[in-house]
Amino acid sequence: MSHPPDLTVNHQTIVVLDFGSQFTQLIARRLRELSVYAEILPFDTPIEKIRARKPAGIILSGGPNSASDAGAPHCDTAVYDTGVPVLGICYGMQLMTHALGGQVAPAPHREFGLATIQITRDAPLFASVPTELRVWASHGDFVKAPPVGFEITATSANAPVAAMAFADRRLYALLFHPEVAHTDFGLEILRNFAYGICGCTGDWTMKSFVQEATERIRQQVGDGRVVCGLSGGVDSTVAAMLIHHAIGDRLTCILVDNGVMRQDEGEQIRRRFERLALPLVFADAADLFLTRLIGITDPEQKRKIIGATFIDVFEEEATKLGSFDFLGQGTLYPDVIESVSVVGPSAAIKSHHNVGGLPERMRFKLVEPLRLLFKDEVRRVGEELGLDEEFVWRQPFPGPGLAVRILGEVSQSRLHLLRRADHIVSEEVKKAGCYKRLWQSFAVLLPIQSVGVMGDARTYEYTIAVRAVESKDGMTADWARLPHELLATISSRIVNEVKGINRVVYDISSKPPSTIEWE
């Protein structure tokens, strides 16, 4: 399996060096919201590679370390002499201070959460923002003395240097996180850096992306044929549409019915792709998947069995269709970042069906037209390509489907209960006008039976948990405060319409410590 060439674009670019902050991706996403292309690179990227990007600016992200720690991540100090503007954020500010001869020390009072800063002088980074701001801080160290040549541009009660600048060297630094929504005027500060200091003009749009991606696909594929595995989700659909836009009927899409889709989902997907005129082969393998899941209760085993079975079915269907040179995938930019830009060890929480691709024996070259994009950008590309809004803004659905929303063994009878309950949740959330503002909302079937009373008769039936969360990107999430009337309607309908369910509970766990899905 071979990957496409290294990511490059013909746009003004701000390079973000990743020092391990949980907000690094957010920096890039905020810049892209401003129509400025941002690319995340590992903190130790050689200066030659950074210069080759011809960046309009460079941002040093935050991170969990102290700049003076043994083994703390450091970038090439030549970064500060490239001649392009450099902005250090939190750890990036401390690193800049440490590298250029200032003093970084443990803060007498650490700042985690909201803080108030006072802007002390007319600095370009703070153009058109109030002189007092509430900002989001997350640091245990502070800048005790800035390097020679730097002016202090903002202070706070616990940080004598909350922001600093050396305008002649085009070096700027903030001890807080402008990329976080809790920081007042944070987007305006990033706009000032990108437009006012770096000279960006905002040439990154989804219309230009579609044109450039189409041309890239044509150059990569040439006269070859592409096969694309469709899940029916936004990512794989938009990827398939871009490829089809570029090469027409030399694309063939394969949709595998794994038996753990939602109510009527397979038929809905088929109708959608007929409307889009995408060449589609539908493989009904539900019985095979469910047979292989008999007796399996461990969630990781479920995921791996579903992933391996998908590969078996996909390979068989692709072989029937003849020879293909390329495999189309809906890989997104966060997948690419996580594969190359990791600071320190990270724990595997759960395996993902689309990470790792298909086996080497299949020898496809990969076509990944969405490798440059975040999820919100994929949705905008979908709209640009003519996908209907209801589908573009469809909530994410896990690759292993309802199998990881049934705790315990997956069976036809349990799937029947969950499908009907989940359909009711979806219907009522949409009817209440809450669907689009939620990251996800769904039902989970618990392996718990409890006593109930229905029509003066005793019941001993299953429990449904309703899960609804709000999130920007799925990396963190908070449980949604749905109206009590909506929850009451959902509960009443499920208990009355789904025979076998006599109890409904609402999940009020956030991520972390919980995950969004229950398995």
VOGU-3710 file (C-alpha; in Angstrom, 3 decimals, decimal comma):
1> mshppdltvn> 0,000/0,000/0,000  1,684/3,224/-1,094  0,740/6,707/0,081  0,476/9,823/-2,077  3,356/12,273/-2,070  4,071/14,636/0,818  1,408/17,305/1,328  2,111/20,547/-0,512  -0,189/23,379/-1,575  0,204/26,521/-3,639
11> hqtivvldfg> -1,209/28,797/-0,964  0,183/31,194/1,583  0,998/28,892/4,476  1,487/29,316/8,186  3,481/26,425/9,639  2,486/25,273/13,130  5,206/23,354/14,994  3,617/20,829/17,345  5,056/20,578/20,868  2,306/18,298/22,154
21> sqftqliarr> -0,483/20,683/23,127  -4,025/19,347/23,148  -4,897/22,565/21,258  -2,384/22,261/18,371  -4,999/21,138/15,862  -7,221/23,967/17,041  -4,581/26,554/16,050  -4,592/25,261/12,478  -8,382/25,032/12,353  -8,798/28,609/13,564
31> lrelsvyaei> -6,388/29,909/10,918  -8,250/27,989/8,242  -11,511/29,527/9,469  -9,781/32,792/8,535  -9,136/31,395/5,005  -5,420/31,009/5,758  -3,873/27,605/5,045  -2,084/26,186/8,108  0,041/23,051/8,182  1,116/21,200/11,338
41> lpfdtpieki> 4,648/19,789/11,424  6,541/17,957/14,200  8,512/20,226/16,547  11,850/18,787/15,348  11,216/19,358/11,625  14,565/20,387/10,033  14,796/24,061/9,189  15,398/23,202/5,506  12,030/21,463/5,352  10,319/24,436/7,003
51> rarkpagiil> 11,973/26,879/4,590  10,928/24,673/1,664  7,286/25,392/2,615  8,019/29,123/2,083  5,860/29,950/5,099  4,266/33,343/5,572  4,629/32,754/9,308  5,502/30,141/11,931  3,628/29,338/15,156  5,137/27,399/18,062
61> sggpnsasda> 2,336/25,524/19,835  1,832/24,970/23,530  2,898/21,758/25,230  2,957/19,930/28,571  6,691/20,303/29,288  8,903/22,914/30,929  11,375/24,402/28,477  14,291/23,672/30,837  13,362/20,018/31,463  15,825/17,371/30,349
71> gaphcdtavy> 14,397/15,873/27,170  11,895/18,691/26,647  11,059/19,199/22,944  13,029/21,994/21,247  12,891/23,238/17,667  15,855/24,268/15,555  16,872/27,723/16,874  17,309/28,846/13,256  13,495/29,181/13,281  13,969/32,562/14,952
81> dtgvpvlgic> 16,194/33,792/12,103  14,111/32,826/9,064  12,978/36,419/8,572  9,295/35,428/8,689  7,108/36,246/11,712  7,170/33,708/14,548  4,458/33,477/17,225  5,100/31,440/20,377  2,007/30,298/22,296  2,325/29,256/25,966
91> ygmqlmthal> 5,122/26,614/25,895  6,136/28,178/22,572  6,635/31,504/24,385  8,670/29,864/27,144  10,763/28,034/24,555  11,427/31,261/22,654  12,456/32,952/25,913  14,723/30,056/26,900  16,371/29,874/23,463  17,016/33,618/23,168
101> ggqvapaphr> 18,502/34,236/26,620  15,534/35,251/28,754  14,504/33,650/32,046  11,761/31,051/32,493  10,876/29,954/36,033  8,158/28,032/37,895  5,258/30,420/38,481  4,494/31,336/42,117  0,819/31,002/41,180  0,074/28,643/38,308
111> efglatiqit> -2,641/29,676/35,866  -5,045/27,017/34,582  -8,324/28,347/33,244  -9,592/31,878/32,794  -7,255/34,790/33,540  -7,452/38,519/32,860  -4,682/40,316/30,983  -3,980/44,014/30,564  -2,523/45,129/27,239  0,238/47,605/28,011
121> rdaplfasvp> 1,066/49,205/24,686  -0,118/49,625/21,106  1,047/46,256/19,752  0,099/44,989/16,245  -0,895/41,600/17,668  -3,600/43,335/19,726  -4,863/45,775/17,102  -8,587/46,515/17,472  -9,069/44,520/20,688  -9,904/45,940/24,152
131> telrvwashg> -7,064/46,746/26,541  -8,381/44,201/29,056  -9,194/40,645/27,986  -10,315/37,391/29,576  -8,066/34,657/28,226  -7,536/30,916/28,633  -4,284/30,093/30,433  -2,688/26,687/30,972  0,822/26,984/32,372  2,901/26,240/35,449
141> dfvkappvgf> 5,960/28,239/34,311  6,178/31,924/33,489  8,579/34,330/31,834  10,532/35,962/34,658  12,556/38,170/32,302  12,108/38,491/28,521  15,135/38,172/26,225  17,058/41,320/25,319  15,205/43,384/22,707  11,694/42,199/23,645
151> eitatsanap> 9,015/44,601/24,852  6,328/43,462/27,272  2,963/43,981/25,553  0,585/42,446/28,129  0,587/41,495/31,803  -1,693/39,654/34,231  -1,972/39,414/38,004  0,155/36,248/38,073  2,317/36,799/34,989  4,446/39,941/34,609
161> vaamafadrr> 4,977/38,939/30,961  1,666/37,712/29,490  2,734/38,786/25,977  5,941/40,144/24,444  7,264/41,234/21,070  10,548/42,011/19,295  9,087/43,794/16,272  12,408/44,296/14,429  13,043/40,518/14,455  9,308/39,813/13,839
171> lyallfhpev> 9,099/37,649/16,984  5,901/37,579/19,072  4,743/35,499/22,032  1,669/34,917/24,204  1,459/33,076/27,526  -2,226/32,256/26,860  -4,114/30,359/24,146  -5,819/32,596/21,543  -7,045/29,502/19,664  -9,376/28,427/22,498
181> ahtdfgleil> -12,971/29,674/22,362  -12,776/30,829/26,010  -10,242/33,551/25,055  -12,023/36,804/24,257  -11,063/38,132/20,806  -8,771/35,106/20,313  -9,709/34,766/16,649  -9,054/38,487/16,163  -5,561/38,078/17,665  -4,830/35,231/15,241
191> rnfaygicgc> -6,249/37,347/12,405  -3,874/40,168/13,384  -0,956/37,760/13,243  -1,947/36,160/9,936  -3,118/39,250/8,051  -1,536/42,213/9,802  1,878/40,749/10,622  2,379/37,872/8,139  0,678/39,653/5,234  -1,727/36,826/4,366
201> tgdwtmksfv> -4,572/37,638/1,987  -6,933/34,704/2,698  -6,478/32,552/-0,401  -7,550/29,220/1,178  -11,161/28,497/0,154  -13,058/25,271/-0,420  -13,868/26,321/-3,988  -10,158/26,588/-4,778  -9,545/23,314/-2,930  -12,046/21,443/-5,130
211> qeaterirqq> -10,374/22,747/-8,287  -6,868/21,874/-7,083  -7,855/18,461/-5,667  -9,525/17,529/-8,945  -6,362/18,337/-10,871  -4,171/16,449/-8,365  -6,348/13,333/-8,687  -6,171/13,467/-12,494  -2,386/13,759/-12,409  -1,995/10,954/-9,869
221> vgdgrvvcgl> -4,430/8,470/-11,417  -3,675/9,126/-15,095  -5,539/6,450/-17,088  -5,887/4,143/-14,053  -8,981/2,874/-12,260  -9,956/3,597/-8,650  -12,019/1,501/-6,256  -13,472/3,211/-3,198  -14,942/1,600/-0,092  -17,986/3,554/1,040
231> sggvdstvaa> -19,358/3,635/4,560  -22,149/6,019/3,652  -20,616/8,684/5,890  -19,608/12,203/4,899  -15,856/11,573/4,572  -15,976/8,596/2,213  -18,836/10,133/0,213  -17,062/13,463/-0,338  -13,830/11,628/-1,229  -15,731/9,518/-3,782
241> mlihhaigdr> -17,433/12,593/-5,248  -14,101/14,381/-5,717  -12,587/11,325/-7,398  -15,650/10,903/-9,611  -15,500/14,608/-10,454  -11,923/14,056/-11,632  -12,039/10,698/-13,478  -15,705/9,866/-14,026  -16,657/6,211/-14,471  -13,118/4,961/-13,926
251> ltcilvdngv> -14,184/5,046/-10,259  -16,173/2,166/-8,773  -17,576/2,402/-5,241  -18,268/-0,629/-3,075  -20,736/-0,381/-0,189  -20,569/-3,334/2,198  -23,680/-3,933/4,313  -22,130/-5,206/7,528  -25,447/-5,955/9,206  -24,917/-3,359/11,937
261> mrqdegeqir> -26,233/-0,302/10,115  -29,072/1,856/11,406  -32,708/1,507/10,395  -33,117/1,521/6,570  -29,581/2,952/6,227  -28,387/0,653/3,448  -31,341/1,521/1,225  -30,998/5,237/1,984  -27,340/5,169/0,944  -28,153/3,341/-2,284
271> rrferlalpl> -30,792/5,918/-3,196  -28,439/8,799/-2,358  -25,686/7,465/-4,578  -28,110/6,856/-7,420  -29,079/10,552/-7,212  -25,384/11,507/-7,238  -24,780/9,198/-10,250  -21,844/7,505/-8,492  -21,066/3,979/-9,768  -21,973/1,735/-6,813
281> vfadaadlfl> -21,733/-1,993/-6,110  -23,788/-3,066/-3,080  -22,484/-6,126/-1,223  -24,957/-7,609/1,274  -22,725/-9,418/3,768  -24,876/-8,921/6,883  -25,192/-12,660/7,609  -21,412/-13,186/7,384  -20,661/-10,338/9,802  -23,304/-11,400/12,324
291> trligitdpe> -22,177/-15,044/12,176  -18,616/-14,040/12,978  -19,860/-11,915/15,903  -21,731/-14,779/17,610  -20,581/-15,138/21,208  -18,288/-12,069/21,048  -18,704/-9,613/23,922  -15,316/-7,854/24,110  -15,538/-4,475/22,304  -12,001/-4,639/20,850
301> qkrkiigatf> -12,717/-8,104/19,438  -15,915/-6,793/17,863  -14,013/-3,956/16,188  -11,272/-6,232/14,896  -13,695/-8,880/13,598  -15,747/-6,246/11,770  -12,592/-4,672/10,315  -11,147/-8,007/9,148  -14,489/-9,147/7,698  -14,853/-5,861/5,805
311> idvfeeeatk> -11,441/-6,455/4,210  -12,422/-10,018/3,211  -15,679/-8,881/1,593  -14,154/-5,794/-0,021  -11,297/-7,835/-1,525  -13,695/-10,431/-2,897  -15,951/-7,788/-4,495  -13,020/-5,821/-5,925  -11,587/-9,004/-7,472  -14,914/-9,717/-9,183
321> lgsfdflgqg> -14,842/-6,254/-10,746  -11,458/-6,691/-12,428  -8,191/-4,838/-12,086  -7,810/-1,612/-10,084  -4,675/0,467/-9,656  -5,805/2,762/-6,849  -7,817/2,688/-3,639  -9,782/5,828/-2,717  -9,999/6,633/1,001  -11,531/9,410/3,078
331> tlypdviesv> -8,418/9,973/5,227  -8,565/13,365/6,969  -5,813/15,728/8,104  -6,047/14,760/11,818  -5,214/11,147/10,807  -2,142/12,407/8,955  -1,058/14,655/11,845  -1,383/11,887/14,414  0,738/9,556/12,309  3,713/11,951/12,100
341> svvgpsaaik> 3,402/14,508/14,886  3,424/12,833/18,274  5,329/14,238/21,250  5,860/11,452/23,779  3,966/8,166/24,166  0,232/8,067/23,612  -2,168/5,454/24,887  -4,344/3,394/22,539  -7,921/3,847/23,758  -9,651/1,861/21,019
351> shhnvgglpe> -8,759/0,669/17,544  -10,215/2,485/14,537  -11,460/0,641/11,470  -9,890/3,011/8,946  -6,415/3,294/10,483  -3,834/1,072/8,858  -5,705/0,627/5,588  -5,979/-2,639/3,680  -3,394/-5,457/3,643  -0,159/-5,074/1,662
361> rmrfklvepl> -1,163/-8,026/-0,543  -3,770/-5,833/-2,230  -0,987/-3,549/-3,536  -3,138/-0,506/-4,228  -1,752/2,999/-4,484  -3,783/5,310/-2,250  -5,842/8,242/-3,480  -6,689/10,366/-0,438  -8,163/13,658/-1,687  -9,159/14,852/1,805
371> rllfkdevrr> -5,732/14,441/3,431  -5,416/18,221/3,745  -8,776/18,813/5,417  -10,365/18,952/8,846  -13,900/17,602/9,334  -15,605/20,991/9,131  -13,782/21,679/5,846  -14,941/18,318/4,439  -18,515/19,358/5,154  -17,996/22,638/3,277
381> vgeelgldee> -16,481/20,733/0,316  -19,555/18,497/0,338  -21,785/21,556/0,052  -19,532/22,930/-2,700  -20,030/19,650/-4,610  -23,803/19,795/-4,266  -24,490/17,355/-1,411  -27,732/18,147/0,400  -27,307/19,901/3,743  -29,091/17,193/5,750
391> fvwrqpfpgp> -26,488/14,645/4,661  -23,475/16,968/4,867  -24,248/17,704/8,515  -25,062/14,116/9,413  -23,643/13,214/12,805  -20,581/10,917/12,869  -21,321/7,183/13,014  -18,697/4,626/14,089  -17,260/2,198/11,533  -18,310/-0,855/13,593
401> glavrilgev> -21,807/0,638/13,629  -24,412/-0,523/16,113  -22,119/-3,363/17,222  -20,384/-0,954/19,616  -23,702/0,470/20,802  -24,879/-2,970/21,942  -23,027/-3,820/25,119  -22,404/-7,549/25,070  -23,183/-9,983/22,276  -24,608/-8,706/18,989
411> sqsrlhllrr> -27,689/-10,575/17,727  -30,538/-9,937/15,308  -33,040/-9,546/18,166  -30,853/-7,007/19,996  -30,166/-5,114/16,768  -33,933/-4,918/16,180  -34,463/-3,302/19,596  -31,603/-0,825/19,190  -32,491/0,184/15,624  -36,032/1,108/16,599
421> adhivseevk> -34,949/2,992/19,740  -32,157/4,824/17,900  -34,558/5,849/15,141  -36,871/7,405/17,738  -33,965/9,361/19,298  -32,960/10,680/15,870  -36,534/11,616/14,900  -37,258/13,508/18,115  -33,898/15,315/18,256  -34,435/16,532/14,679
431> kagcykrlwq> -38,040/17,507/15,410  -36,851/19,573/18,395  -34,309/21,418/16,199  -31,327/20,120/18,216  -29,740/17,742/15,687  -27,327/20,111/13,961  -25,970/21,671/17,161  -25,140/18,238/18,620  -21,964/16,364/17,712  -23,781/13,058/18,238
441> sfavllpiqs> -27,076/11,805/19,655  -27,969/8,117/19,759  -29,263/5,136/21,741  -27,230/2,393/23,430  -28,654/-1,024/24,367  -27,482/-2,087/27,821  -27,156/-5,748/28,888  -29,380/-4,962/31,861  -32,897/-6,225/32,451  -35,066/-4,730/35,151
451> vgvmgdarty> -38,589/-5,028/36,507  -41,295/-2,783/35,148  -45,071/-2,518/35,047  -46,992/-2,109/31,811  -50,779/-2,420/31,679  -50,901/-3,864/35,203  -48,535/-6,645/34,102  -44,997/-7,231/35,347  -42,222/-6,876/32,764  -38,570/-7,838/32,905
461> eytiavrave> -36,980/-6,121/29,932  -33,923/-4,249/28,622  -32,669/-0,713/29,265  -31,808/1,920/26,663  -29,272/4,645/27,445  -29,622/7,872/25,463  -26,348/9,659/24,688  -26,134/13,233/23,345  -22,947/15,310/23,344  -21,737/18,695/22,154
471> skdgmtadwa> -18,239/18,971/20,687  -16,165/20,870/18,134  -14,112/17,918/16,902  -14,892/14,805/18,966  -11,568/15,046/20,825  -13,351/16,395/23,894  -17,098/16,503/24,464  -19,642/17,585/27,041  -23,015/15,962/27,612  -25,829/17,976/26,100
481> rlphellati> -28,380/19,662/28,355  -31,385/18,554/26,296  -34,770/19,960/27,307  -36,579/17,748/29,823  -39,648/17,745/27,584  -37,590/16,260/24,741  -36,129/13,564/27,014  -39,617/12,765/28,293  -40,931/12,354/24,737  -38,010/10,112/23,748
491> ssrivnevkg> -38,448/7,955/26,852  -42,212/7,646/26,427  -41,977/6,704/22,754  -39,225/4,112/23,254  -40,996/2,361/26,131  -44,344/2,381/24,321  -43,178/1,588/20,782  -40,253/-0,801/21,289  -41,468/-4,063/22,812  -38,630/-5,395/24,948
501> inrvvydiss> -37,576/-2,055/26,468  -39,073/-0,867/29,763  -36,500/1,649/31,013  -34,652/4,644/29,501  -31,706/6,440/31,149  -29,719/9,535/30,078  -25,908/9,541/30,022  -24,468/12,671/31,677  -20,763/11,789/31,262  -18,280/14,066/29,498
511> kppstiewe> -15,211/13,121/27,435  -12,827/12,757/29,184  -13,134/10,770/31,398  -15,698/8,821/29,353  -15,559/8,201/25,617  -18,448/9,289/23,400  -19,285/5,750/22,317  -19,834/3,251/25,114  -17,499/0,691/23,522
//
